[in-house]
């Protein structure tokens, strides 16, 4: 069971006396500098949310270079990162300190942020004009500062990009420290004029999508004082799991390719050694190396002091839901205060899914954790889950109460390669075989789930008598005999039945961008705060793949080092499937499909093996709401369901341990 939630508004775990004193100073600052909007009431009862009482047009806009204390490019000088800050001028003039919303990103110059790829812009003197996204427009008038950080090696920052490593993380952490008075900032990239953040309360909330949200996770995992909350959107929790799936290589490139994409021209010239270290430390063999150990934030979840508002698309095939699932579970074990939004889209920001509700939620979240408003947001339902395009439901906790791991087992059926899925184990000796076809993917397999085809083995329930909800992460244990010395495996869960879903395989990954605009906060001619409207992009499908997992069979014993397989020898491996929250409706069928290479995502193995599944040694552990009794009730009367009375089934094996849409080809740009 998860530990009781930890209140993250005021924290008392400090590893060193210096950290204690710094945090105490920040706390005193908050207490003596109440929210400016509360002061506006002239002694009246404070409002229940911060109000836009400050001028956006007159806000202070400045650039600061924060010393990271690192020398990543080896030039003999510690690296400085550029931070563009916008903050309310009136608050500064009145001596009122403000909290900070911070987005640390490598993309502000190369690629842009948001649905419209906004980049930072500057005037002729180098002063910031446009702050990408809406955080500045909406929150600065409400008494917040916004700080946009160029990670090392990008835009106007020194150093080298190391893709989630020490330089990335500590450069962003240094800015949090500067905002809390614990690090040095300067008025220019090389000058000695010091700049202090005396206007800051020291309370920081980090936010960002993809790479940016990944840095928020990473900085939270350092336990830095002052970081009160993080909002990771479609974020990575372990960089190994971005480039590999249990030894199987993804995308066709490694972190050196991403570094080259985001680094400034000057950094590319001075950072060849770092590029080489990224390339050599991340071999395409899929082996776990010290480079990946450094970039695994899940192991440090116990250091997280901030609250977490996580957002993820359940059909995100770029930053897959394995990242969200393992991070969420680790936070739960540590009792971290948290909330989640799960959409049916792909790699999409919630601002473009459910704009008004998202901004309202984010506003209340920051008001609570950064300004101290007792608005009850932390007592509201933990999860918002999209059930159909634009239709959302909530759960008090997530996964919902009553959800438990339920072991289901495949068995042979009357048609070769098309078996049953139920609670009882298959008889010893039953097998199912298929041949890897690297030209096919999950949509091909699912479209023919009920047919005997050579490239997959499918296992189906009968039509469900009741809705069946799966909420959380699944695992599939396979005992398989290859015919060649290498093999890749894929397991997918499929809802067989018609539905209207978000078109996650489309260009917008589930959204369509329209020409009209809505405005969110105040603006100027250089930064209007107005953004193009979106609507759901939907598709009518005959089946829905809703959870996936991949692996290289040569890594069956662990990730440290893959091995050459012995043809004809059986191996057992457990595939970790991505977290999901999906309801298979009554009348539909649930399918588990096992195949080889998933085209367009997983790179093929060096051979094309025939793979024979030992069905008695194969099982799936599913997060069923209601547990095995709910599965039995839903499948009662279906083939292979273990019907004949509501009683716990005999478990003969060990627990599992460790026409539709074609998924888009994904490029390595988180």
MITORLUM-500853 format. One record per residue (C-alpha): residue in three letters; z, x, y. Coordinates in steps of 0.25 Angstrom, whole numbers, plus 2048, in hexadecimal, padded with zeros to 3 digits. Example, Ala and Ser with C-alpha at 12.3 -4.5 7.8 and 13.67 -1.06 7.14 Angstrom:
BEGIN
ALA81F8317EE
SER81D8377FC
//
This chain:
BEGIN
UNK800800800
UNK7FD80580E
UNK80980A816
UNK80E801822
UNK80680282E
UNK80A80D837
UNK80B80A846
UNK80281484D
UNK80681085B
UNK81281985C
UNK812824852
UNK81E82D84E
UNK818837844
UNK81684484B
UNK814851843
UNK81985B84E
UNK82285A85A
UNK81685D864
UNK80F85185E
UNK81B84885F
UNK81D84C86E
UNK80E84A871
UNK80F83C86A
UNK81C838871
UNK81683C87F
UNK80983387C
UNK813828878
UNK81B829885
UNK80E82988D
UNK80A81C886
UNK817816889
UNK81881A898
UNK80981689A
UNK807808895
UNK7F9802894
UNK7F38018A2
UNK7EF7F289F
UNK7FE7EF89D
UNK8017F58AB
UNK7F67EC8B1
UNK7FF7E08AE
UNK8097E38B9
UNK8157E08B0
UNK80F7D58A9
UNK80E7D489A
UNK8047DF895
UNK7F77D9890
UNK7F47D9881
UNK7E87E3882
UNK7E47ED88C
UNK7DB7E7897
UNK7CF7EE89F
UNK7D77F18AC
UNK7D17FF8AF
UNK7C38028B5
UNK7B98088AB
UNK7B080C8B6
UNK7BA8148BD
UNK7C081A8B0
UNK7C28298AF
UNK7B78308A7
UNK7B983E8A3
UNK7B6849899
UNK7C0852893
UNK7BF85E889
UNK7CA85E87F
UNK7CE86B879
UNK7CE86A869
UNK7D5877866
UNK7CA87A85D
UNK7BE88485D
UNK7B487D854
UNK7A8885859
UNK7AF892859
UNK7AC896868
UNK7BA89B86B
UNK7BD88F873
UNK7C588286E
UNK7BC87686E
UNK7BC86B878
UNK7B885D876
UNK7B2854881
UNK7BA847883
UNK7B483C88D
UNK7BF834892
UNK7BF82689A
UNK7CC82089F
UNK7D18168A9
UNK7D281D8B7
UNK7DC8138BC
UNK7E68168B0
UNK7E58258B4
UNK7E88228C2
UNK7F48198BF
UNK7FA8248B5
UNK7F781B8A9
UNK7F482289C
UNK7EA81C893
UNK7E781D884
UNK7DA82287F
UNK7CF81D876
UNK7C7829870
UNK7BA82B868
UNK7B7839863
UNK7A983A85F
UNK79D84485C
UNK79383A861
UNK794838870
UNK788841873
UNK780842866
UNK77F834861
UNK78782A869
UNK79281F866
UNK791811863
UNK78680785F
UNK77E80C86C
UNK78081B869
UNK78781D877
UNK78982B87B
UNK792831886
UNK78C833893
UNK79083B89F
UNK78C83C8AE
UNK7868498B5
UNK79484F8B6
UNK79784D8A7
UNK7A18418A9
UNK7A183789E
UNK79982A8A1
UNK797822894
UNK7A282288A
UNK79B81C87D
UNK7A080F877
UNK7A980587D
UNK7B780B87C
UNK7B681088B
UNK7B1803891
UNK7BB7FA88A
UNK7C7802889
UNK7C880B896
UNK7CA7FF89F
UNK7D57FB895
UNK7DD807898
UNK7D881188D
UNK7D181E88E
UNK7C5821885
UNK7C282F881
UNK7B583387A
UNK7B6841873
UNK7AA84986F
UNK7AD850862
UNK7AC85F861
UNK79E864861
UNK798857867
UNK794854875
UNK79C85C87F
UNK7A7861876
UNK7A986F871
UNK7AA873862
UNK7A386E856
UNK7A186184E
UNK7A8862841
UNK7A685483C
UNK7B484E83A
UNK7BA85C838
UNK7C5863840
UNK7BD86584D
UNK7B985684E
UNK7C785184B
UNK7CF85B853
UNK7C685A85F
UNK7C984A85F
UNK7D784C85D
UNK7D8856868
UNK7D484B872
UNK7DF84286C
UNK7E884D86F
UNK7E385087D
UNK7E5841880
UNK7F384287C
UNK7F684F884
UNK7F5859878
UNK7E886087A
UNK7E0866885
UNK7D486088D
UNK7CB866897
UNK7C28618A2
UNK7B686889D
UNK7B186E890
UNK7B487D894
UNK7BD87B8A0
UNK7CC87D8A1
UNK7D08718AA
UNK7DA86A8A1
UNK7D985A8A0
UNK7E585289B
UNK7E4844896
UNK7F084089E
UNK7EA83289F
UNK7EB830890
UNK7F7829889
UNK7F483287D
UNK7F1826875
UNK7E382786E
UNK7DA81E866
UNK7CE82485F
UNK7C281B85C
UNK7B481E857
UNK7A981A84D
UNK7A5823842
UNK7A6832845
UNK7AF82E851
UNK7B8825848
UNK7B983083E
UNK7BF839849
UNK7C982E84C
UNK7CD82E83D
UNK7CE83D83D
UNK7D683F84A
UNK7DF834845
UNK7E183C838
UNK7E7848840
UNK7F383F845
UNK7F0843853
UNK7FB83D85D
UNK7F6833867
UNK7EB82D85E
UNK7F081F85D
UNK7E4818856
UNK7D681B850
UNK7CA81284F
UNK7C1818845
UNK7B4810843
UNK7AB813837
UNK7B2821836
UNK7B382C82C
UNK7C082F825
UNK7BB83B81D
UNK7AE843820
UNK7AC846812
UNK7AA83780F
UNK7A083681A
UNK797841814
UNK79A83F805
UNK79E8347FC
UNK7A783A7F1
UNK79D8467F0
UNK79083F7F2
UNK7898447FF
UNK78583A80A
UNK77C83A815
UNK775847812
UNK77D85081C
UNK78A85581F
UNK79385682B
UNK78B862831
UNK780858833
UNK78984E83B
UNK78E85A843
UNK78085E847
UNK77D85084B
UNK78984E855
UNK78B85C85A
UNK786860868
UNK77B86A869
UNK78587586E
UNK78E872862
UNK783874858
UNK78088285D
UNK78F88685D
UNK79387F850
UNK78B885845
UNK79788A83E
UNK79E87C83E
UNK790876839
UNK79088082E
UNK79E87D82A
UNK79B86E829
UNK78F870821
UNK79687A817
UNK7A3872816
UNK79C865813
UNK793868807
UNK78A85D802
UNK79085F7F4
UNK79A8547F8
UNK7A685D7F5
UNK7B385C7FD
UNK7B5868806
UNK7BF86C810
UNK7B686781B
UNK7B7859815
UNK7C685A814
UNK7C885D823
UNK7BF850826
UNK7C784781D
UNK7D083F826
UNK7D583581B
UNK7DF840816
UNK7E6840823
UNK7E8831825
UNK7F7834824
UNK7F683A832
UNK7F082E839
UNK7F9829844
UNK7EF82084B
UNK7EC812847
UNK7DE80F842
UNK7D4804845
UNK7C980783B
UNK7BB80183B
UNK7B0803830
UNK7A37FC82C
UNK7A47F881D
UNK7957FB81C
UNK796809823
UNK78D81281B
UNK78F81E825
UNK79E81F825
UNK7A1817819
UNK7AD80F816
UNK7B381980D
UNK7B782081A
UNK7BF81481F
UNK7C5810812
UNK7CB81D80F
UNK7D081F81D
UNK7D681181E
UNK7DD813810
UNK7E3820815
UNK7E881A822
UNK7EE80E81A
UNK7F6818811
UNK7FB81E81E
UNK7FF811824
UNK7F6813830
UNK7F5807839
UNK7E6802838
UNK7DC7F7839
UNK7CD7F6834
UNK7C07EF837
UNK7B67EF82C
UNK7A87EA82F
UNK79C7E7826
UNK7937F082E
UNK7907FF82D
UNK79380A836
UNK795801842
UNK7A080084E
UNK7A87F484E
UNK7A47F285D
UNK7967EF857
UNK79C7E584D
UNK7A67DD853
UNK7A77E1862
UNK7B07D8869
UNK7BB7D885D
UNK7BA7E785C
UNK7BC7EA86A
UNK7C87E086B
UNK7CE7E685E
UNK7CC7F5863
UNK7D27F1871
UNK7DE7EB86A
UNK7DF7F7861
UNK7DF80186C
UNK7E87F9875
UNK7F27F986A
UNK7F2807865
UNK7EF80E872
UNK7F580687D
UNK800800875
UNK7FD7F1876
UNK8047E986C
UNK7F87E0869
UNK7FA7DE85A
UNK7ED7E5856
UNK7F47ED84B
UNK7FA7E0845
UNK7EC7D9844
UNK7E47D9837
UNK7E17E7832
UNK7D37E482E
UNK7C67DE834
UNK7BC7DD82A
UNK7AE7D782C
UNK7AA7CD820
UNK79C7CA825
UNK7947CE831
UNK79D7CB83D
UNK7A77C4835
UNK7B57CB834
UNK7C27C882D
UNK7D07CF82E
UNK7DA7D4824
UNK7E97D7827
UNK7E87E4820
UNK7DC7EB819
UNK7D97EC80E
UNK7DF7DD80E
UNK7EB7DB806
UNK7E97D87F7
UNK7DE7E27F6
UNK7DF7EB7EB
UNK7D77F57E2
UNK7D17ED7D7
UNK7CA7F57CC
UNK7BD7EE7C7
UNK7B47F47BC
UNK7A57F37B9
UNK7A07EF7AB
UNK7937EE7A4
UNK78B7E27A6
UNK77F7DB79E
UNK7757E27A7
UNK7757F27A7
UNK77A7F77B4
UNK77F7EA7B9
UNK78E7E87B4
UNK79A7E07B8
UNK7A67E37C1
UNK7B37DE7BD
UNK7C27E17BA
UNK7C17E57AC
UNK7BC7F37A7
UNK7AF7F57A0
UNK7AF7F9791
UNK7AF80778E
UNK7A180D78C
UNK79B803796
UNK79180A7A0
UNK7878087AB
UNK77D8127AF
UNK7738147BB
UNK76B81F7C1
UNK76C8247CF
UNK7618217D8
UNK7638277E6
UNK75881E7EC
UNK7618127EA
UNK76D80D7F2
UNK7788037F2
UNK76F7F87F7
UNK7657FA7EB
UNK7717FA7E1
UNK7777ED7E7
UNK76A7E67E8
UNK7697E77D9
UNK7777E77D5
UNK7757DC7CB
UNK7697E37C4
UNK7687EE7BB
UNK7627FA7C3
UNK7628097BF
UNK76980F7CB
UNK7768077CB
UNK7818007C3
UNK7867F37C9
UNK7937EB7C5
UNK7957DD7CA
UNK79F7D27CA
UNK79A7C47C7
UNK7997BB7D4
UNK7A77BA7DA
UNK7AF7AE7D9
UNK7B77B27E6
UNK7B57BB7F2
UNK7B97C97EE
UNK7BE7D37F9
UNK7BE7E27F8
UNK7C57E9804
UNK7C77F8804
UNK7C28047FC
UNK7BC8037EE
UNK7BB80E7E3
UNK7B280F7D7
UNK7B58187CB
UNK7A881C7C3
UNK7A78237B6
UNK7998277B5
UNK7918317AD
UNK7858387B4
UNK77883D7AE
UNK7768487B8
UNK77F8537BF
UNK78184B7CC
UNK78383C7D0
UNK7868347DC
UNK78D8267DA
UNK78E81A7E3
UNK79680D7E1
UNK7958017EA
UNK79B7F37EA
UNK7927E87ED
UNK7937D97F1
UNK7887D27E9
UNK7857C67F1
UNK77E7C17FE
UNK7847C480C
UNK7817C681A
UNK7867D481E
UNK7857DE829
UNK7787E6828
UNK77F7F3826
UNK7727F9822
UNK76B7F682F
UNK76A7FF83B
UNK7767FA841
UNK77E7FA834
UNK7827EB836
UNK7807E9845
UNK7747E584E
UNK7757EB85C
UNK7707E1867
UNK76B7E3875
UNK7767DB87C
UNK7837E3881
UNK7917DF882
UNK79B7E788B
UNK7A87EC887
UNK7B17F1893
UNK7AD7F68A0
UNK7A17FF8A3
UNK7998088AC
UNK78A80A8AD
UNK78C8168A5
UNK79481089A
UNK79380189A
UNK79C7FD88F
UNK7917F388A
UNK78B7F487C
UNK7807ED874
UNK7857E186C
UNK7847E185D
UNK7837D7852
UNK7847D7843
UNK7777DB83C
UNK7787D482E
UNK7707D3821
UNK7707C9816
UNK7727D1809
UNK7737CE7FA
UNK77E7D87F8
UNK7887E1800
UNK78C7EF7FC
UNK79A7F0802
UNK7A17FC7FC
UNK79B80A7F8
UNK79F8177F2
UNK7978247EE
UNK79A8317E6
UNK79583D7E0
UNK79983D7D1
UNK79A84C7D2
UNK7A684A7DB
UNK7AD8417D0
UNK7B984B7CF
UNK7BB84C7DE
UNK7B48507EB
UNK7B885F7EB
UNK7AC8637E3
UNK7A185B7DC
UNK79C85F7CE
UNK79085F7C6
UNK7908537BD
UNK78E8557AE
UNK78484B7A9
UNK78984179F
UNK7978437A3
UNK79F8377A8
UNK7A68397B6
UNK7B08307BD
UNK7B082E7CC
UNK7B68247D6
UNK7AD8207E2
UNK7B481C7EF
UNK7AD80F7F5
UNK7AE80C804
UNK7B8803809
UNK7B47F580C
UNK7B87E680E
UNK7AF7DD807
UNK7AF7CF801
UNK7A67CC7F6
UNK7A47BD7F7
UNK7A67B37EB
UNK7987B27E4
UNK7957C07E7
UNK7967CB7DD
UNK79D7D97DF
UNK7957E57DA
UNK7997F37D7
UNK78C7FC7D7
UNK78C80A7D2
UNK7808137D5
UNK77C8217D9
UNK7778267E6
UNK77881C7F2
UNK76B81F7F9
UNK76B822808
UNK77A825807
UNK77D82F7FC
UNK77583B7F9
UNK76F83B7EB
UNK7758447E0
UNK76D84F7DB
UNK7698487CF
UNK7668397CB
UNK7708367C0
UNK77282B7B7
UNK7808267B8
UNK78781F7AD
UNK7948177B1
UNK79F8167A7
UNK7A38077AA
UNK7B18087A4
UNK7B48147AD
UNK7AF80E7B9
UNK7B68057C3
UNK7B78007D1
UNK7C47FF7D9
UNK7C27F47E4
UNK7CB7EF7EF
UNK7CB7E17EC
UNK7D37D77F5
UNK7DC7D07EB
UNK7DB7DB7E0
UNK7D67D97D2
UNK7DA7CA7D2
UNK7D17C77DD
UNK7C57CF7D6
UNK7C87C77CA
UNK7C87BA7D1
UNK7BB7BD7D8
UNK7B47C27CC
UNK7BA7B87C1
UNK7AF7B37B9
UNK7A57BE7BD
UNK7A07C87B3
UNK7A97D47B0
UNK7B47CE7B9
UNK7BF7CF7AF
UNK7C17C07B0
UNK7CA7B87A7
UNK7D77B67AF
UNK7DD7BC7BB
UNK7E47C87B5
UNK7E47D67B8
UNK7D97DD7B0
UNK7DA7E87A7
UNK7D87F67AD
UNK7D27FF7A3
UNK7CF80B7AC
UNK7D68137B7
UNK7D680F7C6
UNK7CB8137CE
UNK7CF81F7D6
UNK7C98267E0
UNK7627DC7F9
UNK76D7E3801
UNK76D7ED80C
UNK7697FC80B
UNK773805811
UNK76E80D81D
UNK76B81C81B
UNK777822822
UNK77782F82B
UNK78383882C
UNK78783483A
UNK79582D839
//
